[in-house]
Amino acid sequence: MTHLNEAAEAANRLDTEVGTFVWMWFGRTNVGIWRVGVGLELGDGPKVAEIARNVDARTVPSPARQANFYADFGRSMLPTSRTGTRA
């Protein structure tokens, strides 16, 4: 999470929500999208849902990036089994 915090600090210094340099879409929104993806992989389901509520993926002009966000958000809301593993 240290790298995401550093990325957030850099993104907060930008004049725009989403940058356009080499179509990487770096900015506050993309950092939020990464937080959702990383949180999902770490198994932070409910926390991911809270993060995702504050991310407007529509500001990123990449349909693929938006789709990744919505897929990760949806996966984070799947229930866990009785053993605690992800479905």
Backbone as JSON Lines, residues from 0, in Angstrom:
{"i":0,"aa":"M","n":[0.81,-1.19,0.0],"ca":[0.0,0.0,0.0],"c":[0.86,1.26,0.0]}
{"i":1,"aa":"T","n":[2.11,1.12,0.36],"ca":[3.0,2.27,0.36],"c":[3.07,2.91,-1.02]}
{"i":2,"aa":"H","n":[3.18,2.08,-2.05],"ca":[3.28,2.62,-3.41],"c":[1.99,3.33,-3.81]}
{"i":3,"aa":"L","n":[0.85,2.8,-3.4],"ca":[-0.42,3.45,-3.71],"c":[-0.54,4.79,-2.98]}
{"i":4,"aa":"N","n":[-0.04,4.85,-1.77],"ca":[-0.06,6.13,-1.04],"c":[0.83,7.16,-1.72]}
{"i":5,"aa":"E","n":[1.99,6.73,-2.19],"ca":[2.88,7.63,-2.92],"c":[2.24,8.08,-4.23]}
{"i":6,"aa":"A","n":[1.59,7.16,-4.92],"ca":[0.9,7.51,-6.17],"c":[-0.22,8.51,-5.9]}
{"i":7,"aa":"A","n":[-0.95,8.32,-4.81],"ca":[-2.02,9.24,-4.45],"c":[-1.47,10.64,-4.17]}
{"i":8,"aa":"E","n":[-0.34,10.7,-3.49],"ca":[0.28,12.01,-3.22],"c":[0.66,12.7,-4.53]}
{"i":9,"aa":"A","n":[1.23,11.96,-5.46],"ca":[1.6,12.54,-6.76],"c":[0.36,12.94,-7.54]}
{"i":10,"aa":"A","n":[-0.67,12.11,-7.52],"ca":[-1.91,12.42,-8.25],"c":[-2.59,13.65,-7.7]}
{"i":11,"aa":"N","n":[-2.51,13.86,-6.41],"ca":[-3.13,15.03,-5.79],"c":[-2.46,16.34,-6.21]}
{"i":12,"aa":"R","n":[-1.26,16.25,-6.75],"ca":[-0.57,17.46,-7.22],"c":[-0.93,17.82,-8.66]}
{"i":13,"aa":"L","n":[-1.67,16.94,-9.35],"ca":[-2.05,17.21,-10.73],"c":[-3.19,18.21,-10.81]}
{"i":14,"aa":"D","n":[-3.24,18.92,-11.92],"ca":[-4.32,19.89,-12.14],"c":[-5.6,19.23,-12.61]}
{"i":15,"aa":"T","n":[-5.5,18.02,-13.13],"ca":[-6.67,17.31,-13.65],"c":[-6.91,16.03,-12.87]}
{"i":16,"aa":"E","n":[-8.13,15.53,-12.95],"ca":[-8.49,14.28,-12.29],"c":[-7.81,13.09,-12.94]}
{"i":17,"aa":"V","n":[-7.7,13.14,-14.28],"ca":[-7.11,12.05,-15.05],"c":[-6.17,12.65,-16.09]}
{"i":18,"aa":"G","n":[-4.92,12.21,-16.08],"ca":[-3.96,12.69,-17.06],"c":[-4.09,11.95,-18.38]}
{"i":19,"aa":"T","n":[-3.45,12.49,-19.42],"ca":[-3.54,11.88,-20.74],"c":[-2.19,11.43,-21.28]}
{"i":20,"aa":"F","n":[-1.12,11.62,-20.55],"ca":[0.21,11.27,-21.02],"c":[0.27,9.79,-21.4]}
{"i":21,"aa":"V","n":[0.65,9.5,-22.6],"ca":[0.76,8.16,-23.2],"c":[-0.42,7.23,-22.84]}
{"i":22,"aa":"W","n":[-1.57,7.79,-22.71],"ca":[-2.8,7.03,-22.45],"c":[-2.7,6.13,-21.23]}
{"i":23,"aa":"M","n":[-1.98,6.6,-20.22],"ca":[-1.86,5.83,-18.98],"c":[-2.95,6.22,-17.98]}
{"i":24,"aa":"W","n":[-3.59,7.38,-18.18],"ca":[-4.71,7.86,-17.37],"c":[-4.33,8.04,-15.9]}
{"i":25,"aa":"F","n":[-3.06,8.37,-15.64],"ca":[-2.64,8.55,-14.25],"c":[-3.36,9.74,-13.64]}
{"i":26,"aa":"G","n":[-3.85,9.56,-12.45],"ca":[-4.52,10.61,-11.7],"c":[-5.23,10.01,-10.5]}
{"i":27,"aa":"R","n":[-5.99,10.86,-9.81],"ca":[-6.68,10.42,-8.6],"c":[-7.63,9.24,-8.86]}
{"i":28,"aa":"T","n":[-8.35,9.31,-9.98],"ca":[-9.3,8.23,-10.28],"c":[-8.57,6.91,-10.51]}
{"i":29,"aa":"N","n":[-7.5,6.93,-11.28],"ca":[-6.8,5.69,-11.57],"c":[-6.14,5.11,-10.31]}
{"i":30,"aa":"V","n":[-5.7,5.97,-9.41],"ca":[-5.17,5.47,-8.14],"c":[-6.29,4.77,-7.37]}
{"i":31,"aa":"G","n":[-7.49,5.33,-7.4],"ca":[-8.63,4.69,-6.75],"c":[-8.95,3.34,-7.38]}
{"i":32,"aa":"I","n":[-8.87,3.27,-8.72],"ca":[-9.11,2.01,-9.41],"c":[-8.07,0.97,-8.97]}
{"i":33,"aa":"W","n":[-6.82,1.39,-8.87],"ca":[-5.77,0.47,-8.41],"c":[-6.01,0.04,-6.96]}
{"i":34,"aa":"R","n":[-6.47,0.95,-6.11],"ca":[-6.76,0.58,-4.72],"c":[-7.83,-0.51,-4.65]}
{"i":35,"aa":"V","n":[-8.83,-0.41,-5.51],"ca":[-9.87,-1.43,-5.55],"c":[-9.28,-2.78,-5.98]}
{"i":36,"aa":"G","n":[-8.49,-2.78,-7.05],"ca":[-7.89,-4.02,-7.55],"c":[-6.96,-4.66,-6.55]}
{"i":37,"aa":"V","n":[-6.11,-3.86,-5.94],"ca":[-5.15,-4.4,-4.96],"c":[-5.9,-4.88,-3.71]}
{"i":38,"aa":"G","n":[-6.87,-4.1,-3.26],"ca":[-7.65,-4.5,-2.1],"c":[-8.37,-5.82,-2.32]}
{"i":39,"aa":"L","n":[-8.89,-6.0,-3.54],"ca":[-9.55,-7.26,-3.88],"c":[-8.57,-8.42,-3.76]}
{"i":40,"aa":"E","n":[-7.39,-8.25,-4.32],"ca":[-6.39,-9.32,-4.28],"c":[-5.92,-9.62,-2.86]}
{"i":41,"aa":"L","n":[-5.99,-8.63,-1.99],"ca":[-5.61,-8.84,-0.59],"c":[-6.75,-9.4,0.26]}
{"i":42,"aa":"G","n":[-7.93,-9.54,-0.35],"ca":[-9.07,-10.1,0.36],"c":[-9.81,-9.13,1.25]}
{"i":43,"aa":"D","n":[-9.73,-7.84,0.93],"ca":[-10.38,-6.8,1.73],"c":[-11.76,-6.45,1.19]}
{"i":44,"aa":"G","n":[-12.61,-7.44,0.93],"ca":[-13.9,-7.25,0.28],"c":[-14.72,-6.05,0.74]}
{"i":45,"aa":"P","n":[-15.18,-6.0,1.99],"ca":[-16.01,-4.88,2.44],"c":[-15.28,-3.53,2.35]}
{"i":46,"aa":"K","n":[-14.0,-3.53,2.65],"ca":[-13.22,-2.29,2.56],"c":[-13.14,-1.82,1.1]}
{"i":47,"aa":"V","n":[-13.01,-2.78,0.18],"ca":[-12.95,-2.46,-1.24],"c":[-14.23,-1.76,-1.68]}
{"i":48,"aa":"A","n":[-15.36,-2.26,-1.21],"ca":[-16.63,-1.64,-1.56],"c":[-16.69,-0.19,-1.1]}
{"i":49,"aa":"E","n":[-16.16,0.09,0.06],"ca":[-16.14,1.48,0.56],"c":[-15.24,2.36,-0.3]}
{"i":50,"aa":"I","n":[-14.09,1.84,-0.69],"ca":[-13.18,2.59,-1.56],"c":[-13.85,2.85,-2.9]}
{"i":51,"aa":"A","n":[-14.47,1.81,-3.45],"ca":[-15.07,1.9,-4.79],"c":[-16.19,2.93,-4.85]}
{"i":52,"aa":"R","n":[-16.88,3.15,-3.76],"ca":[-17.98,4.13,-3.74],"c":[-17.48,5.55,-4.03]}
{"i":53,"aa":"N","n":[-16.21,5.79,-3.79],"ca":[-15.64,7.13,-4.0],"c":[-14.88,7.25,-5.32]}
{"i":54,"aa":"V","n":[-14.98,6.24,-6.18],"ca":[-14.26,6.25,-7.45],"c":[-15.27,6.37,-8.58]}
{"i":55,"aa":"D","n":[-15.12,7.39,-9.41],"ca":[-15.97,7.55,-10.59],"c":[-15.16,7.12,-11.81]}
{"i":56,"aa":"A","n":[-15.23,5.82,-12.12],"ca":[-14.43,5.27,-13.22],"c":[-14.78,5.88,-14.57]}
{"i":57,"aa":"R","n":[-15.96,6.51,-14.68],"ca":[-16.36,7.13,-15.95],"c":[-15.45,8.28,-16.35]}
{"i":58,"aa":"T","n":[-14.65,8.8,-15.42],"ca":[-13.76,9.91,-15.77],"c":[-12.53,9.43,-16.53]}
{"i":59,"aa":"V","n":[-12.27,8.12,-16.5],"ca":[-11.15,7.55,-17.26],"c":[-11.68,7.19,-18.65]}
{"i":60,"aa":"P","n":[-11.11,7.77,-19.72],"ca":[-11.66,7.54,-21.06],"c":[-11.29,6.19,-21.69]}
{"i":61,"aa":"S","n":[-11.04,5.2,-20.88],"ca":[-10.68,3.87,-21.38],"c":[-11.76,2.88,-20.97]}
{"i":62,"aa":"P","n":[-12.54,2.37,-21.93],"ca":[-13.56,1.38,-21.58],"c":[-12.95,0.14,-20.91]}
{"i":63,"aa":"A","n":[-11.77,-0.26,-21.32],"ca":[-11.14,-1.43,-20.71],"c":[-10.81,-1.17,-19.24]}
{"i":64,"aa":"R","n":[-10.31,0.01,-18.94],"ca":[-9.96,0.35,-17.55],"c":[-11.22,0.41,-16.7]}
{"i":65,"aa":"Q","n":[-12.28,0.98,-17.25],"ca":[-13.55,1.04,-16.55],"c":[-14.07,-0.37,-16.28]}
{"i":66,"aa":"A","n":[-13.99,-1.24,-17.28],"ca":[-14.47,-2.61,-17.12],"c":[-13.69,-3.34,-16.04]}
{"i":67,"aa":"N","n":[-12.37,-3.14,-15.99],"ca":[-11.57,-3.76,-14.94],"c":[-12.05,-3.31,-13.56]}
{"i":68,"aa":"F","n":[-12.31,-2.03,-13.44],"ca":[-12.79,-1.49,-12.17],"c":[-14.11,-2.14,-11.76]}
{"i":69,"aa":"Y","n":[-15.08,-2.14,-12.68],"ca":[-16.39,-2.7,-12.33],"c":[-16.32,-4.2,-12.05]}
{"i":70,"aa":"A","n":[-15.47,-4.91,-12.76],"ca":[-15.3,-6.35,-12.5],"c":[-14.7,-6.57,-11.11]}
{"i":71,"aa":"D","n":[-13.66,-5.81,-10.78],"ca":[-13.04,-5.94,-9.45],"c":[-14.02,-5.54,-8.36]}
{"i":72,"aa":"F","n":[-14.76,-4.48,-8.58],"ca":[-15.76,-4.04,-7.59],"c":[-16.79,-5.14,-7.38]}
{"i":73,"aa":"G","n":[-17.28,-5.7,-8.46],"ca":[-18.26,-6.78,-8.35],"c":[-17.7,-7.99,-7.64]}
{"i":74,"aa":"R","n":[-16.5,-8.38,-8.0],"ca":[-15.87,-9.54,-7.35],"c":[-15.68,-9.31,-5.85]}
{"i":75,"aa":"S","n":[-15.42,-8.06,-5.47],"ca":[-15.2,-7.76,-4.05],"c":[-16.47,-7.95,-3.23]}
{"i":76,"aa":"M","n":[-17.61,-7.94,-3.89],"ca":[-18.88,-8.06,-3.18],"c":[-19.39,-9.5,-3.11]}
{"i":77,"aa":"L","n":[-18.64,-10.44,-3.69],"ca":[-19.02,-11.86,-3.61],"c":[-18.89,-12.34,-2.18]}
{"i":78,"aa":"P","n":[-19.82,-13.16,-1.74],"ca":[-19.7,-13.7,-0.38],"c":[-18.54,-14.69,-0.29]}
{"i":79,"aa":"T","n":[-18.05,-14.85,0.91],"ca":[-17.0,-15.85,1.14],"c":[-17.67,-17.14,1.61]}
{"i":80,"aa":"S","n":[-16.99,-18.22,1.44],"ca":[-17.52,-19.51,1.89],"c":[-17.31,-19.66,3.4]}
{"i":81,"aa":"R","n":[-17.82,-20.76,3.93],"ca":[-17.68,-20.99,5.37],"c":[-16.23,-21.17,5.79]}
{"i":82,"aa":"T","n":[-15.35,-21.53,4.85],"ca":[-13.95,-21.73,5.2],"c":[-13.16,-20.42,5.16]}
{"i":83,"aa":"G","n":[-13.81,-19.35,4.71],"ca":[-13.12,-18.07,4.65],"c":[-12.41,-17.82,3.34]}
{"i":84,"aa":"T","n":[-12.47,-18.77,2.42],"ca":[-11.84,-18.55,1.12],"c":[-12.83,-17.88,0.18]}
{"i":85,"aa":"R","n":[-12.31,-17.2,-0.83],"ca":[-13.16,-16.49,-1.78],"c":[-13.81,-17.5,-2.71]}
{"i":86,"aa":"A","n":[-15.02,-17.18,-3.1],"ca":[-15.75,-18.06,-4.03],"c":[-15.14,-18.01,-5.4]}
